[in-house]
Amino acid sequence: MNTAVLDSYLGEFTFQKISKIQKPYPVSSFKLQKFTIVIEHLTVLVEQQWDKLPDLEREALIAIVYDAIESSEKEKNIILNFWRRISFAWMLINSGEESFVAYRNAVQRFINSVLDKVERSHPEYELQVSQALQEVLEDSQNSLVMTQDEFEEWLSNL
């Protein structure tokens, strides 16, 4: 499933390894740091060059994120949740808190970036955002503004 642009970012990591971003497995600190760097590079690619990526590569990144989201939602099973927590604990112990936190932050940023691009690509996105902003502006013009004396009175009543 790898394609040209993503190959240069993935290096030794395959799509199968990237797709495990929400499915922790025992990993060394060094490997986790390298994996975090790859995820950070993918995030930058998504944020800065999404529109330049071929459809196949965008679809692959979207599939990875949706798979991660679906797998975490399916894990309502007590045994699976227990195993997931044990896996995270094992990863944390082996890699150290700093590496683990950096990894989890990179994963979340990657997921958010891809979902943001998917949301923005929806045909009605701009229309919905502009309507929401218009409503907020209209509401703010119709609301009463508190004077300084009213604010001080309100504050003292607290």
PEMO-V186392 format. One record per helix or strand of 3 or more residues. SS is the DSSP state (@ for helix, = for strand). FROM is the first residue (numbers start at 0). TO is the last residue. Records with the same first field share a line. If there is no record, write none. Layout:
SS=FROM-TO ; FROM-TO
This chain:
@=3-9 ; 14-17 ; 28-51 ; 54-73 ; 77-94 ; 96-120 ; 124-141 ; 147-156
